[in-house]
Amino acid sequence: MNETTLLYVMAAFVIISAIALCIQAGMLAGIYKTVKSMQETINPLVPKVESLVEKTSATVEQSGRQITEITTRASKILESSKDILDSTKRQVAIVEDLVGDAAVRARVQMDRAELVLDDTLSRAHETIAVFHDGVMRPLREINGLAAGIRAALGALGRGNRPTPDRATSDEEMFI
């Protein structure tokens, strides 16, 4: 390739480069205008956003303090609840022991009362049996003997037998 052709090719590329630089400069000017217009629309919003950020940070700090307070209160309540639960468990165990002891004692006392009642009833039966054998049988025998003597004396005193119309209740037993 000769020098002239090379010079022409280089000149063409320099011109193309110059045109590309001009296009880039135009685009850069357009970007500058767009950024300026955006900056003009954003500038009034900046104080509002800053106040919003301040309020948000204050709210976050206050929420953090409240969460800390709630956490400490909840831990205190949890500790109190654990103490109350432990105390309740101990008292329930004591009450269960007392109720179990009372039930055992009541059962023992009921067994004793039943034994005493059975003993009393058996003694009463024995006393009644002794009374019947010792007192009532001789009384019945004496009563029967007296009725027999009366009937014999009545029969000897009258000499004849009474009619059935005149029979007494003692005599009816023997008829």
Protein Blocks (a to p, Z undefined) as FASTA:
>chain_A
ZZklmmmmmmmmmmmmmmmmmmmmmmmmmmmmmmmmmmmmmmmmmmmmmmmmmmmmmmmm
mmmmmmmmmmmmmmmmmmmmmmmmmmmmmmmmmmmmmmmmmmmmmmmmmmmmmmmmmmmm
mmmmmmmmmmmmmmmmmmmmmmmmmmmmmmmmmmmmnopacdfklpcfklmmmZZ
